[in-house]
Amino acid sequence: MNGMPDNANPVRAACRSNDEFLGCHIITQGQEFRFEFRTSLIRKTRFICYFWWRDQHMADITVFNDSVEGRSCKQQGNCFWKAAPEGLYFSSDYQNWDLKYHWEPPKRN
């Protein structure tokens, strides 16, 4: 979910698993990018995303790892991530949000 203050700079995301590339997405304010999947029987399901906002980014962010988020997400049936100016938040219930990652500043020469 894009929790940014305006649409001047939408969040861009590219996500993948070991088996599938979910594409590149431009997510405007309040918009969501959703995907569904089945977990592996051997608990190796993992999705990784890259995020960009303005001149900042986050690389190789694990948005789902069956051995980490699997239990909390399965209890609620969903996992939620929200991009905000300070970083990326996680919630398993869409009510309580925890800041998990901060934006990486642009590299200066």
C-alpha positions, 0 to 999 in steps of 0.5 A: 500500500502507498501511504505517501502524502501525495501522488507527486512521487508514486512508489515503484515496486518490482517483486519476485519469488524463486519461481515467478517475476510479478512485474514492475508496478507504479503504486499511487497514493492509497493504491495497493499492489496485491498478489496471492500464492500458496506456500510450499510444503517444505516452508521455502516460500519467499518473495523479494521486492525492490522499492523506489520512491523519489531518489531513494530505494530499498533493495532485496526486501523480503516481503514474505518468508514462510519461516518468518511471516508465515505464522502471523500471516496465516493466522489473519490470512494476509500480510500487509506492507505500507510504504511511507516517507520514513520507510516500509511498515509491516502488519498482519492485521491492517491495524498495527504497523511496525516500521521494518525498513528505512529508505536508503538515501541516494548515493552521492559522488 
